[in-house]
Amino acid sequence: MKVQTIITSFAVCFTAMAQNFDDKYLSCPSYSGEDLELSVDTQGTHWRLWSPEAQAARVIIYPSGLHTAAIDTIAMTPAAQGTWCASVPEQLYGRYYTFSIKHQGRWLKETPGVWAKAVGANGERAAIIDFLTTNPKGWAADKGPALKHINDAVIYEMHHRDFSVHPSSGIANKGKFLALTESSTTNPDGDHTGIDHLKELGVTHVHILPSYDYNSVDETNLPSNQYNWGYDPFNYNVPEGSYSTNPSDPATRILEMKEMIKSLHDNGIGVIMDVVYNHTADNDDSNFSLTAPGYYYRHNPDGSYSDASGCGNETASERSQMRNFIINSVKYWAKEYHIDGFRFDLMAIHDIETMNQVAAALKKINPDIIIYGEGWTAGDSPLPEAERALKENVAKMPDVAVFSDDLRDAVKGHYSDAADRGFASGKTGLEETVKIGIVAATDHPQVDYSKGNNSLFPYAAAPTQIINYVSCHDDLMLTDKLRKSMPDATDAERQRVARLAQTIVLTSQGTPFIFAGEEIFRDKKGVHNSYKSPDSINAIDWTLKHTNAEQNDYYRQLIKLRKEHPAFRMTTSEQVARHLKFDKTEPGLISYSLIDNANGDSWKEIKLIFNGSGEPREIKIPKGNWIIIAEDGRINADGLGFSKGGKLSAAPRAALILARE
């Protein structure tokens, strides 16, 4: 009892410390004006820095982005709502600058600030440039593809370097933004690569891994072949320099990223940007900490950084200035760069209110914009679970979607166990969890959520809130997963399983998402966390497009099928419950129909049978005039042949899809 009293006393003490720590920052005035950081007009060059606890602040002017002495230091004066301001009468285009604040009696390290929009090499100094010079020809008329609903999209996740750096890509600007501006590129066998491959495949959007200025690659030494995914944010509002042809020129990275986006738009493909507002690469030395120490982060009761990101810290989206930063940052990317969507890394570190405000602000700019994210954290957080943007809370975020780990783990096997098989590779008992994915986690009378492996209730209010996938940059990609979980199989057998897995993804309700190169059965040599692995691990070998031509064609036809038939793209849970009917089946088999011209489809009924077992299964199909769409590892969106129904055989580890008008 005495020990318990001591423990309780410590808990009360630490709770009080945490409350005092938060109160200190919650009382700080926030600033929502659009002139933070830098503005240049006919009156000169102006800076505004938000730093409510600074005792003094200054701007330091440089002639270049690196390794030169300052040519001027300008004292800033206190201004409204915790900001500091400075101005000079000249337009200082071509110059660079940093901020430094005096905090608790000492001057902190220099920083380009949190709102830098142009920087020199390695992002250490912000740059003063004329943004009108960074717009490619025709930029004013540039626009992404129209999208009535998010689930009309077919998303293709790619990394700039992976996609183009291999010698077989035929691309000149390897690993650069400009790689996606090159047309008519081919592999040695004459097959399309690059942007022509994307068009041929039929995807509607590319999801590019982090493309803001990140911390881990030395932009002054690119020949050293450094690699990183980019989940270590440095300057959130500037493109990454290593993807440009000249990182030392602040305008080049901006122009070339815009040229990439315009090229994709001109070819009917939208651009989704992976954003990582949940943590920063550094703690005390981050741009956030060097301008407003402590404010932008959550902390533990003892004052240390809380770490729901697993990367050393987590940001505090519920605080007004951090919330303003996230909202205004995505607005900036949408307006200045014409970005068509955002994928939020570890989105559940953010609070629900912030994500709803993000969605509302973006929808005003572009009603077709896409917003989705990971509905989980990498660790615990001081933010209460009820306030987190978790997948279980997605119904509270109408214009936001989350990834379905239900479908992912049930179809291919659990992500954390390389040897674990999934439904598509022959493991039984996962049928109900696959069905949760098929109905996009909506309430369906034939789905028993009590048997779900990951989720025990229908958490999505509509199928538009779910992103379906079996593979992404994280964890073992599909090819590697199948090689580890099916060690005695041939690659031909594994490719059948991959086809079945992706057929489930592309025909399920929700929005389909595939990982670059899966369509040609690329691998990453079994490396599950290749965030800093060399090109020998990450690069897509485009000769595989010739070797695995049938696999690529299967994906192409599967995407064509989905795009041509709205039955796979229902937009309300009521539609799904009414038009999607499951059949009673044995273990290893899933069978269902999309009925009554679902969602205005030209086909009256679509019958889908997934056989995850290693044996053929006999199934009964109602008598009628059926078009065979997929059978025994083959697919054609226009039909492979015809059937009168009756007793049919579903081939092992394959989908059987039939349709009738």
C-alpha positions in Angstrom: 0.0 0.0 0.0 2.9 2.3 0.9 4.7 1.5 -2.4 1.4 2.1 -4.3 1.1 5.6 -2.6 4.7 6.5 -3.8 4.0 5.3 -7.3 0.8 7.3 -7.4 2.6 10.4 -6.1 5.2 10.1 -8.9 2.4 9.7 -11.5 0.7 12.8 -10.2 4.0 14.7 -10.2 4.8 13.7 -13.8 1.3 14.5 -15.0 1.6 17.9 -13.5 4.9 18.4 -15.2 3.5 17.4 -18.6 0.5 19.7 -18.1 2.7 22.7 -17.2 5.0 21.9 -20.2 2.0 21.9 -22.6 0.3 24.9 -21.0 3.5 26.9 -21.7 3.1 26.4 -25.4 -0.7 26.3 -25.7 -0.7 29.9 -24.5 1.6 31.1 -27.3 -0.2 33.3 -29.9 -0.4 31.8 -33.3 -0.1 33.5 -36.7 -2.2 32.5 -39.7 -1.1 35.2 -42.2 0.3 34.1 -45.5 3.5 36.3 -45.3 5.5 34.0 -43.0 9.2 33.6 -43.9 9.8 35.7 -47.0 8.0 38.0 -49.5 9.4 40.2 -52.2 7.5 43.1 -53.8 8.2 46.5 -55.3 8.9 47.9 -51.8 11.8 45.4 -51.3 12.4 42.1 -49.5 10.6 41.3 -46.3 10.9 38.6 -43.6 8.4 37.5 -41.0 9.4 34.8 -38.5 7.0 33.2 -35.9 9.0 32.8 -32.7 6.9 33.9 -29.7 9.5 33.1 -27.0 12.5 34.6 -28.7 14.3 37.4 -26.9 15.8 38.6 -30.2 15.9 37.5 -33.8 18.0 38.3 -36.8 18.3 37.6 -40.6 21.7 36.7 -41.9 22.4 37.4 -45.7 24.7 35.3 -47.8 26.0 35.5 -51.4 25.7 31.8 -52.0 24.1 28.6 -50.7 27.2 27.1 -49.0 30.6 27.8 -47.6 30.7 31.7 -47.8 30.7 34.3 -45.2 27.7 36.5 -44.4 27.5 39.8 -46.2 24.9 41.4 -43.9 23.0 40.8 -40.6 19.6 42.4 -40.1 18.0 42.8 -36.7 14.3 41.8 -36.6 11.8 43.7 -34.6 8.9 42.2 -32.6 5.5 42.2 -34.4 2.0 40.8 -34.1 1.1 37.4 -32.7 4.5 36.2 -31.8 6.2 37.2 -35.0 9.4 39.1 -35.8 9.9 41.2 -38.9 12.6 42.8 -41.0 12.7 44.5 -44.4 15.2 46.0 -46.8 14.3 48.3 -49.8 16.1 46.1 -52.4 14.8 43.0 -54.1 17.5 40.6 -53.1 17.0 38.0 -55.8 20.0 35.7 -56.0 20.9 36.1 -52.3 20.5 33.5 -49.5 19.5 33.9 -45.9 19.1 32.2 -42.5 17.4 33.1 -39.3 18.8 33.0 -35.8 16.9 33.6 -32.5 18.1 34.4 -29.0 16.4 32.0 -26.6 17.0 31.8 -22.8 20.1 34.1 -23.1 21.9 32.4 -26.0 21.8 32.6 -29.8 20.6 29.3 -31.4 22.1 27.8 -34.6 21.1 29.3 -37.9 18.1 27.9 -39.7 16.4 28.5 -43.1 13.2 28.6 -41.1 10.2 26.3 -41.4 8.6 28.1 -44.3 11.6 28.2 -46.8 10.3 27.7 -50.3 13.7 27.7 -52.1 17.0 26.6 -50.8 20.6 26.0 -51.9 22.4 22.7 -51.8 21.6 20.6 -48.8 18.9 23.1 -47.7 21.1 24.9 -45.2 20.3 28.4 -46.5 17.0 29.6 -47.9 17.2 31.3 -51.3 15.5 34.5 -52.6 14.2 33.8 -56.1 11.5 35.0 -58.5 9.1 32.1 -58.6 7.7 33.3 -62.0 10.9 32.0 -63.5 10.2 28.5 -62.2 7.1 27.9 -64.2 7.4 25.8 -67.4 5.7 26.8 -70.6 1.9 26.3 -70.4 2.0 26.1 -66.6 -0.9 28.5 -66.1 -3.2 26.1 -68.0 -1.8 22.9 -66.4 -4.4 20.7 -64.6 -4.5 17.2 -63.4 -7.1 14.5 -64.5 -10.7 15.0 -63.4 -11.8 12.5 -60.8 -15.4 12.1 -59.8 -14.5 9.9 -56.8 -11.3 8.8 -55.2 -12.0 5.1 -56.0 -12.0 6.0 -59.7 -8.2 6.2 -59.3 -5.7 3.4 -59.8 -2.6 4.4 -57.8 0.9 3.5 -58.6 3.5 4.0 -55.9 7.0 4.9 -57.1 10.4 6.2 -56.1 12.1 8.5 -58.5 15.4 6.6 -58.4 13.9 3.1 -58.4 11.8 3.8 -61.4 14.5 5.1 -63.8 18.1 4.5 -62.5 18.6 1.0 -63.9 20.7 0.9 -67.1 17.8 -1.0 -68.8 15.3 1.9 -68.3 16.5 3.7 -71.5 16.0 6.9 -69.6 18.6 9.7 -69.8 17.8 11.6 -66.6 18.1 8.7 -64.3 16.8 9.2 -60.8 15.6 12.7 -61.6 12.3 14.5 -61.8 13.0 14.9 -65.5 12.9 11.1 -66.0 9.1 11.4 -66.2 9.3 14.0 -68.9 11.0 11.6 -71.4 8.9 9.9 -74.0 9.6 6.9 -76.2 12.0 5.3 -73.8 12.4 1.6 -74.0 14.3 -1.3 -72.5 16.8 -3.3 -74.7 14.0 -5.4 -76.0 12.0 -2.4 -77.2 9.3 -2.5 -74.5 8.0 0.8 -73.2 9.5 2.2 -70.0 9.1 5.5 -68.1 6.0 7.6 -68.7 5.0 5.5 -71.7 4.9 2.4 -69.6 2.6 4.2 -67.1 0.2 5.1 -69.9 0.3 1.6 -71.4 -0.4 0.1 -68.0 -3.4 2.4 -67.5 -2.8 3.8 -64.0 -4.5 7.1 -63.3 -2.1 8.5 -60.6 1.5 8.1 -59.5 2.2 8.3 -55.8 5.7 9.6 -55.5 7.7 8.8 -52.4 8.7 11.9 -50.4 9.9 14.6 -52.8 10.4 17.5 -50.4 13.9 18.4 -49.3 15.0 15.6 -47.0 18.0 15.2 -44.7 19.9 12.1 -45.6 21.4 12.6 -49.0 24.4 14.9 -49.5 23.3 17.0 -52.5 26.9 18.1 -53.1 28.2 14.5 -53.6 25.5 12.8 -55.7 28.0 10.5 -57.5 28.5 8.7 -54.2 25.3 6.8 -55.1 23.5 7.6 -51.9 19.9 6.5 -51.5 17.0 7.1 -49.2 13.2 6.9 -49.3 13.0 10.4 -47.9 11.1 9.9 -44.6 13.5 12.2 -42.8 12.0 15.7 -43.5 14.2 18.8 -43.5 12.6 21.6 -45.6 8.9 20.7 -46.0 8.1 23.2 -48.8 11.0 22.7 -51.2 11.6 19.9 -53.7 14.5 17.5 -52.9 17.6 18.6 -54.6 19.1 15.2 -55.5 16.2 14.7 -57.9 17.2 17.8 -59.8 20.0 18.1 -62.4 21.6 21.0 -60.4 20.9 21.0 -56.6 23.0 24.1 -56.2 20.6 26.2 -58.2 17.5 26.9 -56.1 15.3 27.4 -59.2 16.3 24.3 -61.0 14.7 21.8 -58.6 11.5 23.8 -58.6 11.3 24.1 -62.4 12.1 20.5 -63.0 9.6 19.2 -60.5 6.9 21.3 -62.2 8.0 20.0 -65.6 7.6 16.4 -64.3 4.1 17.2 -63.0 3.1 18.9 -66.2 4.4 16.0 -68.2 2.3 13.5 -66.2 -0.7 15.8 -66.4 -0.3 16.1 -70.2 -0.4 12.4 -70.3 -3.6 12.1 -68.2 -1.8 11.0 -65.0 -2.3 12.7 -61.6 0.5 13.2 -59.0 0.1 12.2 -55.3 2.8 13.4 -53.0 3.9 11.4 -49.9 4.1 13.9 -47.0 5.7 13.3 -43.6 4.4 16.0 -41.2 4.4 13.6 -38.2 8.1 13.9 -37.3 11.4 15.7 -38.3 14.8 14.3 -39.1 16.3 16.2 -36.2 15.1 17.0 -32.7 16.7 20.0 -31.0 18.5 21.0 -34.3 15.4 20.9 -36.5 14.1 24.0 -38.2 11.1 23.8 -35.9 13.2 23.7 -32.7 15.5 26.4 -33.9 12.6 28.9 -34.4 10.2 27.9 -31.6 12.0 25.5 -29.2 9.6 22.8 -27.9 6.4 24.2 -29.4 6.0 22.0 -32.5 6.5 18.6 -30.7 4.7 16.5 -28.2 6.7 15.5 -25.1 6.7 13.0 -22.3 6.0 13.9 -18.7 9.7 14.4 -18.0 10.0 16.8 -21.0 11.7 14.3 -23.4 10.4 13.9 -26.9 7.5 11.5 -27.3 8.1 9.2 -30.2 5.0 7.8 -31.9 6.9 7.9 -35.2 9.7 5.6 -34.1 12.1 8.2 -35.5 12.9 10.1 -32.3 10.0 12.6 -32.1 6.5 13.4 -33.1 4.9 16.7 -34.0 1.9 18.2 -32.2 -0.7 18.8 -34.9 -3.3 19.8 -32.3 -1.4 23.0 -31.5 -2.6 25.9 -33.6 0.6 26.9 -35.2 1.6 23.3 -36.2 -1.9 22.8 -37.5 -1.6 26.0 -39.5 1.7 24.8 -40.8 0.4 21.5 -42.1 -2.7 23.0 -43.7 -0.9 25.9 -45.3 1.9 23.6 -46.5 -0.4 21.2 -48.4 -2.3 24.2 -49.8 1.0 25.6 -51.0 1.9 22.3 -52.8 -1.5 22.1 -54.3 -1.4 25.7 -55.6 2.2 26.2 -56.5 3.0 22.7 -57.8 -0.5 21.5 -58.9 -0.3 18.4 -56.7 -3.4 16.2 -57.1 -3.3 14.4 -53.8 -1.5 13.7 -50.6 -0.5 10.5 -48.8 0.1 11.1 -45.0 2.8 9.0 -43.4 1.8 7.6 -40.0 -1.4 9.8 -40.2 -2.7 8.6 -36.9 0.0 10.7 -35.2 -2.1 13.7 -36.4 -5.4 14.5 -34.8 -8.8 14.1 -36.5 -9.6 17.8 -36.5 -6.4 18.7 -38.3 -7.0 16.1 -41.0 -10.6 17.3 -41.5 -9.3 20.9 -41.8 -6.6 19.7 -44.3 -9.3 18.0 -46.4 -11.6 21.0 -46.3 -8.9 23.4 -47.3 -7.6 21.2 -50.2 -11.1 20.5 -51.5 -11.7 24.3 -51.9 -8.6 24.4 -54.1 -9.4 21.2 -56.1 -12.6 19.2 -55.5 -10.9 16.2 -57.2 -8.0 16.1 -54.8 -7.1 12.8 -53.1 -6.3 12.6 -49.3 -5.3 9.3 -47.7 -2.8 8.0 -45.2 -1.6 5.3 -42.8 -4.2 4.9 -40.1 -1.7 3.9 -37.5 1.3 5.0 -35.5 4.7 3.4 -35.0 4.5 3.7 -31.2 2.3 5.2 -28.4 1.5 8.9 -28.3 0.3 11.3 -25.6 -2.5 12.2 -28.0 -5.6 10.3 -26.8 -6.7 7.5 -29.2 -10.1 9.0 -29.6 -8.5 12.1 -31.1 -6.1 10.3 -33.4 -6.6 9.9 -37.2 -6.6 6.1 -36.8 -8.2 3.8 -39.4 -10.7 3.0 -36.7 -11.7 6.7 -36.6 -11.9 7.2 -40.4 -15.7 7.5 -40.3 -15.1 10.8 -38.5 -13.0 12.0 -41.5 -15.4 11.9 -44.5 -12.9 13.1 -47.2 -10.0 11.0 -46.0 -9.1 7.4 -46.8 -6.9 4.9 -45.0 -4.9 1.8 -46.0 -6.6 -1.6 -45.5 -4.2 -3.7 -43.5 -7.1 -6.2 -43.4 -6.9 -7.0 -47.1 -3.1 -6.7 -47.2 -2.3 -9.3 -44.4 -5.2 -11.6 -45.3 -4.4 -11.9 -49.0 -0.6 -12.3 -48.9 0.2 -13.2 -45.3 1.1 -11.1 -42.3 3.6 -8.4 -42.9 5.6 -9.1 -39.8 6.2 -12.8 -40.6 8.0 -13.5 -43.9 7.1 -17.2 -43.9 3.4 -16.6 -43.2 1.1 -17.3 -46.1 -2.2 -15.6 -47.0 -5.4 -16.6 -48.7 -3.9 -16.2 -52.2 -1.0 -18.5 -51.3 -3.1 -21.3 -49.8 -3.7 -20.5 -46.1 -7.3 -21.1 -45.0 -9.2 -19.3 -42.2 -8.7 -15.9 -43.7 -11.7 -15.8 -45.9 -13.7 -13.5 -43.6 -10.9 -11.0 -43.3 -10.5 -11.0 -47.1 -14.2 -10.2 -47.3 -13.8 -7.3 -45.0 -11.4 -6.0 -47.6 -13.7 -6.7 -50.5 -16.5 -4.6 -49.0 -14.0 -1.9 -48.1 -14.5 -2.3 -44.3 -18.1 -1.1 -44.6 -21.1 -2.6 -42.8 -22.3 -5.6 -44.8 -24.9 -8.1 -43.7 -22.9 -11.1 -44.9 -19.6 -10.1 -43.3 -18.9 -11.4 -39.8 -16.4 -8.8 -38.3 -16.0 -10.9 -35.2 -13.9 -13.3 -37.4 -11.7 -10.5 -38.7 -8.0 -10.8 -38.0 -7.2 -7.0 -37.8 -10.5 -5.3 -37.4 -13.5 -6.3 -35.4 -16.1 -3.8 -36.7 -16.9 -2.0 -39.9 -14.8 1.2 -39.5 -15.4 2.8 -42.9 -18.5 4.9 -43.5 -18.1 4.5 -47.3 -15.9 2.5 -49.6 -14.3 5.7 -50.7 -12.5 5.7 -47.4 -10.4 2.6 -48.1 -7.1 2.1 -50.0 -6.6 -1.6 -50.9 -3.2 -3.0 -51.5 -1.0 -6.0 -50.9 2.4 -4.4 -51.3 4.1 -1.1 -51.1 7.6 0.3 -50.5 7.5 -0.8 -46.9 8.0 -4.4 -45.7 8.5 -7.2 -48.1 7.2 -6.4 -51.5 4.9 -9.0 -53.1 7.5 -10.9 -55.1 9.9 -11.2 -52.1 7.0 -12.1 -49.8 6.0 -14.9 -52.1 9.5 -16.2 -52.4 9.9 -16.4 -48.7 6.5 -17.8 -47.9 6.5 -20.3 -50.8 10.1 -21.4 -50.8 9.4 -24.6 -52.8 7.3 -23.0 -55.5 8.6 -21.9 -58.9 8.4 -18.2 -60.0 5.7 -19.2 -62.4 3.6 -20.5 -59.5 4.3 -17.4 -57.5 3.3 -15.2 -60.4 -0.1 -17.0 -60.4 -0.5 -16.1 -56.7 0.5 -12.5 -57.4 -2.1 -12.3 -60.2 -4.8 -13.7 -57.8 -3.7 -11.3 -55.1 -3.9 -8.3 -57.4 -7.2 -9.4 -58.9 -8.7 -9.3 -55.4 -7.2 -5.7 -54.9 -8.4 -4.4 -58.3 -11.9 -5.8 -58.1 -12.6 -5.0 -54.5 -14.6 -1.9 -53.4 -12.3 0.9 -52.3 -9.3 2.4 -54.2 -6.6 0.1 -55.6 -3.0 0.8 -55.0 0.0 -1.1 -56.5 3.7 -0.8 -56.0 5.9 0.1 -59.0 7.4 -2.8 -60.8 5.1 -5.5 -59.4 3.5 -5.7 -62.8 6.8 -7.1 -64.1 7.5 -9.2 -61.0 10.5 -7.1 -59.8 12.0 -7.8 -56.4 14.2 -6.1 -53.8 16.4 -9.2 -53.2 14.4 -10.0 -50.1 15.2 -6.7 -48.3 12.1 -5.6 -46.4 13.3 -2.2 -45.2 15.3 -0.9 -48.2 15.1 2.8 -47.3 18.8 3.3 -47.6 19.8 0.2 -49.7 21.8 0.7 -52.9 20.4 0.7 -56.4 21.3 -3.0 -56.7 18.5 -3.7 -54.3 16.0 -1.0 -55.2 16.3 -0.3 -58.9 13.6 -1.8 -61.2 15.2 -4.0 -63.8 13.2 -3.2 -66.9 14.4 -6.3 -68.8 11.8 -8.1 -66.6 9.1 -6.5 -68.7 10.1 -8.7 -71.6 10.8 -11.8 -69.4 7.5 -11.4 -67.6 5.4 -10.0 -70.4 2.4 -12.1 -69.6 2.4 -10.8 -66.0 2.5 -7.2 -67.2 -0.3 -7.8 -69.7 -2.4 -9.4 -66.9 -2.0 -6.2 -64.8 -2.9 -4.1 -67.8 -6.1 -6.0 -68.5 -7.0 -6.0 -64.9 -6.7 -2.2 -64.6 -8.7 -1.9 -67.9 -11.5 -4.1 -66.4 -11.7 -1.9 -63.3 -11.7 1.4 -65.2 -14.4 0.2 -67.6 -16.8 -1.1 -65.0 -18.3 1.1 -62.2 -19.6 -2.0 -60.4 -16.1 -2.2 -58.8 -16.3 1.4 -57.8 -19.4 1.8 -55.7 -19.4 5.0 -53.6 -21.7 4.3 -50.6 -22.0 1.5 -48.0 -25.7 1.1 -48.9 -24.8 0.4 -52.5 -22.2 -2.2 -51.5 -24.7 -3.9 -49.1 -27.4 -4.0 -51.8 -25.4 -5.0 -54.9 -22.6 -7.3 -53.5 -23.8 -10.7 -52.5 -21.5 -13.5 -51.2 -22.0 -17.2 -51.8 -21.5 -19.9 -49.2 -18.2 -21.6 -50.0 -15.7 -24.0 -48.5 -12.3 -22.9 -47.0 -9.9 -21.6 -49.5 -12.6 -20.3 -51.8 -14.4 -16.9 -52.0 -17.4 -16.4 -54.3 -19.6 -13.4 -54.8 -21.7 -11.5 -57.3 -22.1 -7.8 -58.1 -25.8 -7.7 -59.1 -28.5 -5.5 -60.7 -26.2 -3.3 -62.8 -24.3 -2.2 -59.7 -23.4 1.5 -59.8 -24.9 1.8 -63.3 -22.7 -0.9 -64.8 -23.5 -2.2 -68.3 -23.2 -5.8 -66.9 -26.3 -7.0 -65.0 -24.2 -9.4 -63.0 -20.5 -10.0 -62.4 -19.5 -13.3 -60.7 -16.1 -13.4 -59.0 -14.6 -16.6 -57.7 -11.2 -16.6 -56.0 -9.6 -20.0 -55.4 -6.6 -19.6 -53.1 -6.1 -23.4 -52.7 -3.6 -25.5 -54.6 -6.4 -27.7 -56.1 -9.1 -27.0 -58.7 -12.5 -26.5 -57.1 -15.9 -27.3 -58.7 -18.4 -24.5 -58.5 -22.0 -24.0 -59.6 -22.8 -21.0 -61.8 -26.5 -20.2 -62.7 -27.4 -21.1 -66.2 -27.2 -18.2 -68.7 -25.1 -16.5 -71.3 -21.8 -15.6 -69.5 -18.7 -13.9 -70.8 -15.6 -15.4 -69.3 -13.4 -12.5 -68.2 -10.7 -14.3 -66.2 -9.9 -17.9 -66.0 -6.9 -20.0 -65.0 -4.4 -17.1 -64.6 -5.5 -15.4 -67.8 -7.7 -12.2 -68.1 -9.1 -10.1 -70.9 -11.4 -7.2 -70.1 -13.3 -7.8 -73.3 -13.7 -11.5 -72.7 -11.8 -14.8 -73.2 -14.8 -16.7 -74.4 -18.3 -17.7 -73.3 -20.0 -20.1 -70.9 -23.5 -21.3 -70.3 -23.0 -21.7 -66.6 -23.6 -24.9 -64.6 -20.8 -26.8 -63.0 -17.4 -25.1 -63.7 -13.9 -25.7 -62.5 -12.1 -22.9 -60.7 -8.4 -23.4 -61.3 -6.0 -23.4 -58.4 -4.6 -20.1 -57.2 -6.5 -18.1 -59.7 -9.6 -16.0 -60.2 -12.6 -17.0 -62.3 -14.6 -13.9 -63.4 -17.7 -14.1 -65.5 -20.2 -11.4 -66.5 -23.6 -11.3 -68.2 -25.6 -8.4 -69.5 
